[in-house]
């Protein structure tokens, strides 16, 4: 009897255990982040049932990008707004894009800037780059090169290739601050190492002279 019981216990331990809700959510997030297309359906179904803030954000991403579903900007925006109200900077970044382009409603430059700023202040590199670009181009009025340079630097510190390239040009030309040739060169090098073609070409031209 004891041998049979031990064998049964051993068999039960060897069986796959049902995944917890937390494991399901991790699986779904890994699927979306890793663009694992064959798993989109299962990830979508998991996220539909998950009520966490992270789950709602990634479900929003699936609606926004049309992953295993038709793109639905209204649903995406609603889910991003829930995540944003709970301090999710990634959601603020997407809301910045959506308000800029009028996705899921009318375009609103002020709300776009507000959400980019919230995301940027919370360390979101792509939002920091967008803020630098907005200030450099004067999208909301007068150009502000000092602000642009500061935001590009924040994004560059997180290895954002285009931010590194633009920051390098600003260092090189003295835009938004003093000329800083060593810093410009270092930023061009890092951008090139991250695959930025223009930065690589500038370095190639420099060393060929």
C-alpha positions as a Markdown table, in Angstrom:
| # | Residue | x | y | z |
|---|---|---|---|---|
| 1 | Unk | 0.0 | 0.0 | 0.0 |
| 2 | Unk | 2.8 | 2.4 | 1.0 |
| 3 | Unk | 4.6 | 1.7 | -2.3 |
| 4 | Unk | 1.5 | 2.4 | -4.3 |
| 5 | Unk | 0.9 | 5.6 | -2.4 |
| 6 | Unk | 4.5 | 6.8 | -3.0 |
| 7 | Unk | 4.2 | 5.9 | -6.7 |
| 8 | Unk | 0.9 | 8.0 | -6.9 |
| 9 | Unk | 2.6 | 11.0 | -5.2 |
| 10 | Unk | 5.5 | 10.8 | -7.5 |
| 11 | Unk | 3.2 | 10.7 | -10.5 |
| 12 | Unk | 1.2 | 13.7 | -9.3 |
| 13 | Unk | 4.4 | 15.7 | -8.7 |
| 14 | Unk | 5.5 | 14.9 | -12.3 |
| 15 | Unk | 2.3 | 16.2 | -13.8 |
| 16 | Unk | 2.2 | 19.7 | -15.2 |
| 17 | Unk | 0.5 | 22.1 | -12.7 |
| 18 | Unk | -2.0 | 24.7 | -13.9 |
| 19 | Unk | -0.3 | 28.0 | -14.3 |
| 20 | Unk | -1.2 | 30.7 | -11.9 |
| 21 | Unk | -2.8 | 34.0 | -13.0 |
| 22 | Unk | 0.6 | 35.6 | -12.5 |
| 23 | Unk | 2.3 | 33.1 | -14.7 |
| 24 | Unk | -0.4 | 33.5 | -17.4 |
| 25 | Unk | 0.1 | 37.3 | -17.3 |
| 26 | Unk | 3.9 | 36.9 | -17.7 |
| 27 | Unk | 3.3 | 34.5 | -20.6 |
| 28 | Unk | 1.0 | 37.0 | -22.3 |
| 29 | Unk | 3.4 | 39.9 | -21.7 |
| 30 | Unk | 6.4 | 38.0 | -23.0 |
| 31 | Unk | 4.3 | 37.1 | -26.1 |
| 32 | Unk | 3.5 | 40.7 | -26.9 |
| 33 | Unk | 6.9 | 42.1 | -26.1 |
| 34 | Unk | 8.6 | 39.3 | -28.0 |
| 35 | Unk | 6.2 | 39.6 | -31.0 |
| 36 | Unk | 5.5 | 35.8 | -30.8 |
| 37 | Unk | 2.8 | 35.7 | -33.4 |
| 38 | Unk | 1.9 | 32.1 | -33.0 |
| 39 | Unk | 0.9 | 32.8 | -29.4 |
| 40 | Unk | -1.1 | 36.0 | -30.0 |
| 41 | Unk | -4.5 | 34.3 | -29.7 |
| 42 | Unk | -3.7 | 32.7 | -26.3 |
| 43 | Unk | -2.1 | 35.9 | -25.0 |
| 44 | Unk | -5.2 | 37.9 | -26.2 |
| 45 | Unk | -7.6 | 35.6 | -24.3 |
| 46 | Unk | -5.4 | 35.7 | -21.2 |
| 47 | Unk | -5.4 | 39.5 | -21.2 |
| 48 | Unk | -9.1 | 39.8 | -21.8 |
| 49 | Unk | -9.6 | 38.0 | -18.5 |
| 50 | Unk | -6.8 | 39.7 | -16.6 |
| 51 | Unk | -7.8 | 42.7 | -14.5 |
| 52 | Unk | -4.4 | 44.0 | -13.5 |
| 53 | Unk | -3.1 | 47.4 | -14.7 |
| 54 | Unk | -0.3 | 45.6 | -16.6 |
| 55 | Unk | -2.8 | 43.3 | -18.2 |
| 56 | Unk | -4.9 | 46.2 | -19.3 |
| 57 | Unk | -1.9 | 48.1 | -20.7 |
| 58 | Unk | -0.8 | 45.1 | -22.8 |
| 59 | Unk | -4.3 | 44.4 | -24.0 |
| 60 | Unk | -4.3 | 48.1 | -25.1 |
| 61 | Unk | -1.1 | 47.4 | -27.0 |
| 62 | Unk | -2.8 | 44.5 | -28.8 |
| 63 | Unk | -5.8 | 46.6 | -29.8 |
| 64 | Unk | -3.5 | 49.5 | -30.8 |
| 65 | Unk | -1.3 | 47.4 | -33.0 |
| 66 | Unk | -3.9 | 45.0 | -34.2 |
| 67 | Unk | -2.3 | 41.9 | -32.8 |
| 68 | Unk | -4.7 | 39.0 | -33.2 |
| 69 | Unk | -7.5 | 41.5 | -33.5 |
| 70 | Unk | -8.6 | 44.4 | -35.7 |
| 71 | Unk | -7.0 | 47.6 | -34.6 |
| 72 | Unk | -9.4 | 49.4 | -32.3 |
| 73 | Unk | -8.1 | 52.8 | -31.2 |
| 74 | Unk | -11.1 | 53.6 | -29.0 |
| 75 | Unk | -10.6 | 50.4 | -26.9 |
| 76 | Unk | -6.8 | 51.0 | -26.9 |
| 77 | Unk | -7.2 | 54.5 | -25.7 |
| 78 | Unk | -9.6 | 53.5 | -22.9 |
| 79 | Unk | -7.2 | 50.9 | -21.6 |
| 80 | Unk | -4.3 | 53.2 | -21.8 |
| 81 | Unk | -6.2 | 55.8 | -19.9 |
| 82 | Unk | -6.9 | 53.3 | -17.1 |
| 83 | Unk | -3.2 | 52.4 | -17.0 |
| 84 | Unk | -2.1 | 56.0 | -17.1 |
| 85 | Unk | -4.3 | 56.9 | -14.2 |
| 86 | Unk | -2.5 | 54.2 | -12.2 |
| 87 | Unk | 1.0 | 55.6 | -13.0 |
| 88 | Unk | 1.9 | 53.5 | -16.0 |
| 89 | Unk | 4.4 | 55.6 | -18.1 |
| 90 | Unk | 4.3 | 53.3 | -21.1 |
| 91 | Unk | 0.5 | 54.1 | -21.4 |
| 92 | Unk | 1.2 | 57.8 | -21.2 |
| 93 | Unk | 3.7 | 57.4 | -24.1 |
| 94 | Unk | 1.0 | 55.7 | -26.3 |
| 95 | Unk | -1.6 | 58.3 | -25.3 |
| 96 | Unk | 0.9 | 61.0 | -26.4 |
| 97 | Unk | 1.0 | 59.4 | -29.8 |
| 98 | Unk | -2.7 | 58.9 | -30.0 |
| 99 | Unk | -3.6 | 62.5 | -29.1 |
| 100 | Unk | -0.9 | 63.8 | -31.5 |
| 101 | Unk | -2.3 | 61.8 | -34.5 |
| 102 | Unk | -6.0 | 61.9 | -33.6 |
| 103 | Unk | -6.3 | 58.1 | -33.0 |
| 104 | Unk | -9.4 | 57.1 | -31.2 |
| 105 | Unk | -10.7 | 60.7 | -31.1 |
| 106 | Unk | -9.7 | 64.2 | -32.1 |
| 107 | Unk | -6.1 | 65.3 | -32.1 |
| 108 | Unk | -5.2 | 67.4 | -29.0 |
| 109 | Unk | -1.7 | 68.9 | -28.9 |
| 110 | Unk | -1.9 | 69.9 | -25.3 |
| 111 | Unk | -3.0 | 66.4 | -24.1 |
| 112 | Unk | -0.3 | 64.9 | -26.3 |
| 113 | Unk | 2.4 | 67.0 | -24.7 |
| 114 | Unk | 1.0 | 66.4 | -21.2 |
| 115 | Unk | 1.2 | 62.6 | -21.7 |
| 116 | Unk | 4.6 | 62.7 | -23.2 |
| 117 | Unk | 5.7 | 64.8 | -20.3 |
| 118 | Unk | 4.3 | 62.4 | -17.7 |
| 119 | Unk | 6.0 | 59.5 | -19.4 |
| 120 | Unk | 9.3 | 61.4 | -19.9 |
| 121 | Unk | 9.4 | 62.5 | -16.2 |
| 122 | Unk | 8.9 | 58.9 | -15.3 |
| 123 | Unk | 12.0 | 57.8 | -17.3 |
| 124 | Unk | 10.4 | 56.6 | -20.6 |
| 125 | Unk | 13.1 | 57.0 | -23.2 |
| 126 | Unk | 10.9 | 57.2 | -26.3 |
| 127 | Unk | 8.8 | 59.9 | -24.6 |
| 128 | Unk | 11.9 | 61.8 | -23.7 |
| 129 | Unk | 13.0 | 61.7 | -27.3 |
| 130 | Unk | 9.6 | 62.9 | -28.5 |
| 131 | Unk | 9.8 | 65.8 | -26.0 |
| 132 | Unk | 13.3 | 66.7 | -27.4 |
| 133 | Unk | 11.9 | 66.6 | -30.9 |
| 134 | Unk | 8.9 | 68.8 | -30.0 |
| 135 | Unk | 11.1 | 71.4 | -28.4 |
| 136 | Unk | 13.7 | 71.3 | -31.2 |
| 137 | Unk | 11.0 | 71.8 | -33.9 |
| 138 | Unk | 9.0 | 74.3 | -32.0 |
| 139 | Unk | 5.9 | 72.2 | -32.4 |
| 140 | Unk | 4.0 | 74.1 | -29.6 |
| 141 | Unk | 5.3 | 77.5 | -30.5 |
| 142 | Unk | 8.8 | 78.9 | -30.3 |
| 143 | Unk | 11.8 | 76.5 | -30.7 |
| 144 | Unk | 13.5 | 75.8 | -27.4 |
| 145 | Unk | 16.9 | 74.3 | -28.2 |
| 146 | Unk | 18.0 | 74.2 | -24.5 |
| 147 | Unk | 15.0 | 72.1 | -23.5 |
| 148 | Unk | 15.5 | 70.0 | -26.6 |
| 149 | Unk | 19.1 | 69.3 | -25.7 |
| 150 | Unk | 18.1 | 68.4 | -22.1 |
| 151 | Unk | 15.4 | 65.9 | -23.2 |
| 152 | Unk | 17.6 | 64.3 | -25.8 |
| 153 | Unk | 20.3 | 63.9 | -23.2 |
| 154 | Unk | 17.8 | 62.1 | -20.9 |
| 155 | Unk | 16.9 | 59.7 | -23.7 |
| 156 | Unk | 20.5 | 59.3 | -24.8 |
| 157 | Unk | 21.4 | 58.2 | -21.3 |
| 158 | Unk | 19.1 | 55.3 | -22.0 |
| 159 | Unk | 20.8 | 54.5 | -25.3 |
| 160 | Unk | 18.1 | 55.8 | -27.6 |
| 161 | Unk | 19.9 | 55.8 | -31.0 |
| 162 | Unk | 18.2 | 58.8 | -32.6 |
| 163 | Unk | 18.4 | 60.8 | -29.4 |
| 164 | Unk | 22.2 | 60.1 | -29.3 |
| 165 | Unk | 22.5 | 61.2 | -32.9 |
| 166 | Unk | 20.6 | 64.4 | -32.5 |
| 167 | Unk | 22.4 | 65.2 | -29.2 |
| 168 | Unk | 25.7 | 64.7 | -31.0 |
| 169 | Unk | 24.7 | 67.2 | -33.7 |
| 170 | Unk | 23.7 | 69.7 | -31.0 |
| 171 | Unk | 27.1 | 69.2 | -29.2 |
| 172 | Unk | 28.9 | 69.5 | -32.6 |
| 173 | Unk | 27.1 | 72.7 | -33.6 |
| 174 | Unk | 26.6 | 74.3 | -30.3 |
| 175 | Unk | 22.9 | 74.2 | -30.4 |
| 176 | Unk | 21.2 | 74.5 | -27.0 |
| 177 | Unk | 24.5 | 75.0 | -25.3 |
| 178 | Unk | 28.2 | 75.2 | -25.9 |
| 179 | Unk | 30.1 | 73.2 | -28.5 |
| 180 | Unk | 31.4 | 70.0 | -27.0 |
| 181 | Unk | 33.4 | 68.1 | -29.6 |
| 182 | Unk | 34.5 | 65.2 | -27.4 |
| 183 | Unk | 30.9 | 64.6 | -26.3 |
| 184 | Unk | 29.7 | 64.9 | -29.9 |
| 185 | Unk | 32.1 | 62.2 | -31.0 |
| 186 | Unk | 31.2 | 59.9 | -28.1 |
| 187 | Unk | 27.5 | 60.2 | -28.9 |
| 188 | Unk | 28.1 | 59.6 | -32.6 |
| 189 | Unk | 30.1 | 56.5 | -31.7 |
| 190 | Unk | 27.4 | 55.1 | -29.3 |
| 191 | Unk | 24.7 | 55.8 | -31.8 |
| 192 | Unk | 26.6 | 54.0 | -34.6 |
| 193 | Unk | 27.2 | 51.0 | -32.3 |
| 194 | Unk | 23.5 | 50.9 | -31.8 |
| 195 | Unk | 22.9 | 50.7 | -35.6 |
| 196 | Unk | 22.3 | 54.3 | -36.5 |
| 197 | Unk | 23.4 | 54.6 | -40.1 |
| 198 | Unk | 23.8 | 58.4 | -40.3 |
| 199 | Unk | 26.0 | 58.4 | -37.3 |
| 200 | Unk | 28.1 | 55.6 | -38.8 |
| 201 | Unk | 28.4 | 57.5 | -42.0 |
| 202 | Unk | 29.5 | 60.7 | -40.3 |
| 203 | Unk | 32.2 | 58.7 | -38.4 |
| 204 | Unk | 33.3 | 57.0 | -41.6 |
| 205 | Unk | 33.6 | 60.3 | -43.4 |
| 206 | Unk | 35.5 | 61.8 | -40.5 |
| 207 | Unk | 38.1 | 59.0 | -40.4 |
| 208 | Unk | 38.5 | 58.9 | -44.2 |
| 209 | Unk | 39.5 | 62.6 | -44.4 |
